[in-house]
Amino acid sequence: MASMSRMQTTRLRESHAPLPRRTKIVDAEYQVIARPTAWRRVLAALTAIFWAAAIGFAVPQIWNAAVQIGAFFAEG
């Protein structure tokens, strides 16, 4: 049996609807680890802003370097 390199997260929800025919019922134990808090949302937003700013500042520098390298080889 092959071992799994990481566990897959499966979100569970309770349903009160009738079950379709030939439904296989899986009995599983689960626990709620953590709910999204306001701090997590703020941290996620700040992380997204950081990476957007980093990419925004890096793209013009990379573009400029590519243009200068192209000009160097074009004069060759």
C-alpha positions as CSV (number, residue, x, y, z in Angstrom):
1,M,0.0,0.0,0.0
2,A,1.5,3.4,-1.0
3,S,1.7,6.0,1.6
4,M,0.2,9.4,1.0
5,S,2.6,12.3,1.0
6,R,0.0,14.7,2.4
7,M,-3.5,14.6,3.7
8,Q,-6.3,15.9,1.6
9,T,-8.8,18.1,3.4
10,T,-12.5,17.2,2.8
11,R,-15.1,19.7,3.8
12,L,-18.2,18.0,5.2
13,R,-21.7,19.3,5.4
14,E,-24.9,17.8,6.8
15,S,-27.8,17.2,4.4
16,H,-31.4,16.5,5.4
17,A,-32.4,15.6,1.8
18,P,-33.4,12.0,1.1
19,L,-30.6,9.8,-0.2
20,P,-30.5,8.7,-3.8
21,R,-30.7,5.0,-4.6
22,R,-27.6,2.8,-4.3
23,T,-25.9,5.4,-2.1
24,K,-22.9,4.2,-0.2
25,I,-22.9,5.7,3.3
26,V,-19.5,6.4,4.8
27,D,-19.3,6.8,8.5
28,A,-16.4,9.1,9.4
29,E,-15.2,10.9,12.5
30,Y,-14.1,14.5,12.0
31,Q,-13.4,17.6,14.1
32,V,-13.4,21.3,13.3
33,I,-9.9,22.5,13.5
34,A,-10.3,26.2,13.2
35,R,-12.8,28.7,11.8
36,P,-11.7,31.7,9.7
37,T,-11.2,34.6,12.1
38,A,-11.0,38.3,11.4
39,W,-7.2,38.2,12.0
40,R,-6.8,35.4,9.4
41,R,-8.8,37.5,6.9
42,V,-6.7,40.6,7.6
43,L,-3.5,38.6,7.3
44,A,-4.6,37.1,4.0
45,A,-5.5,40.5,2.6
46,L,-2.2,41.9,3.7
47,T,-0.3,39.0,2.1
48,A,-2.2,39.5,-1.1
49,I,-1.4,43.3,-1.1
50,F,2.2,42.5,-0.4
51,W,2.6,40.2,-3.4
52,A,0.6,42.5,-5.7
53,A,3.0,45.3,-4.7
54,A,6.1,43.1,-5.1
55,I,5.0,42.0,-8.5
56,G,4.0,45.6,-9.5
57,F,7.4,46.9,-8.5
58,A,9.3,44.0,-10.1
59,V,7.7,44.0,-13.5
60,P,9.0,47.4,-14.7
61,Q,12.5,46.5,-13.6
62,I,12.4,43.2,-15.4
63,W,10.9,44.8,-18.5
64,N,13.7,47.5,-18.5
65,A,16.4,44.8,-18.1
66,A,14.9,42.8,-21.0
67,V,14.8,45.9,-23.2
68,Q,18.4,46.7,-22.4
69,I,19.6,43.1,-23.0
70,G,17.7,43.2,-26.3
71,A,19.3,46.5,-27.3
72,F,22.7,45.2,-26.4
73,F,22.3,42.1,-28.7
74,A,20.6,44.2,-31.4
75,E,23.7,46.5,-31.7
76,G,26.0,43.5,-31.7
